[in-house]
């Protein structure tokens, strides 16, 4: 059976280091090294200096831009919710990945370092959130790409919903059957309120029986009020052919399933840190992370957001009237920052990386959902119908989403789609204005939404591929 390719994670080694005080040597490492090593904090103390380390890419001293948890929260209005006491506590985020990451936990592990560095709650401490790893079919081998994906997913789900519990469910490999087994275990055992899937493949490359079983697991999750997210892909409108030899225009599974909320990618422009020690006047500059705009994520030679139309799923009822002339399921539904050179900082293998890809969006949307569930006081479950209702009411829409209207996902020789007003097959409804979005989801989600979405949602018109399936990290 062919293994699904997981949606690829991108790590960029750039000349990024800590900001140095005048007279001190900056801890900048050559781009030959894939790691951004952490050294002594060397920022002169003043009223504008945070109590955690900054990198040159956060203060305008690098060709790249990077974001920490506090900037990302502010850009998407998540900090408003956290400041009001809604941080996901009492809710559990399930992250499905494959293989393993032995550097993530334990003494000196990347997760504990990340949390200490940014002052985030520690896991498994009395009164705090819990972190659990589960390998229902046995622990698989070490794979670098998947280890990167695991670390990104866990650290940034926690960064956005610092009070939520996290259960990491590890498939034995990235074979479709193994990932499905891990996902089914999470659903059957009610491991959490929301599931994040930062992986995918050309939907036509899944064995038809496995595809049908996957959809059944998603239907079971929907009936249990478990919200499902998946990344839309990093190859633009293209997906690898089943033999991996080239790219063809295709939608990504599991994101194309109508019971899943598919997450596309943007390039976020948000304010960096303005330090008086570097000659910047905070009174004349916005607060760190202040939203300044977004375009479609499409970095030449690096990656671009997935998006397009399914050949296996009909247009679901919640998209009718939104997709102009569409007859098939369109993806993504929503989007989030995915640019590499406007990426997030991740502690990995004992160093610091700058990461992008739609992989970054799925766990962070799952974190927002955990916050929404906490504020609602119950699991909202299936949210797509409510999200599209929000998109059709302008006053609700402008308070809930950033409408991304510039750019396209044509990449790597595959002609894609262009962004426009409202929903499009590049960034979906847009990126979150989390405070308004959460309130409208709580108001508009109805108990029967999931059941109505399940009816008639099965895949069709699909033959068994000659090389069925593996997933790749997006």
Beta strands, then each sheet from edge to edge (+ up, - down):
strand 1: 4-6
strand 2: 10-12
strand 3: 65-67
strand 4: 92-98
strand 5: 131-134
strand 6: 165-171
strand 7: 194-197
strand 8: 199-202
strand 9: 227-231
strand 10: 238-240
strand 11: 247-249
strand 12: 252-253
strand 13: 261-270
strand 14: 291-296
strand 15: 298-299
strand 16: 303-304
strand 17: 308-314
strand 18: 328-331
strand 19: 334-337
strand 20: 342-348
strand 21: 351-356
strand 22: 401-402
strand 23: 431-432
strand 24: 470-473
sheet 1: 1+ 24+ 8- 12+
sheet 2: 2+ 21- 20+ 3+
sheet 3: 5+ 6+ 4+ 7+ 9+ 13+ 14-
sheet 4: 5+ 6+ 4+ 7+ 9+ 13+ 19+
sheet 5: 10+ 11-
sheet 6: 15+ 16-
sheet 7: 17+ 18-
sheet 8: 22+ 23-
end
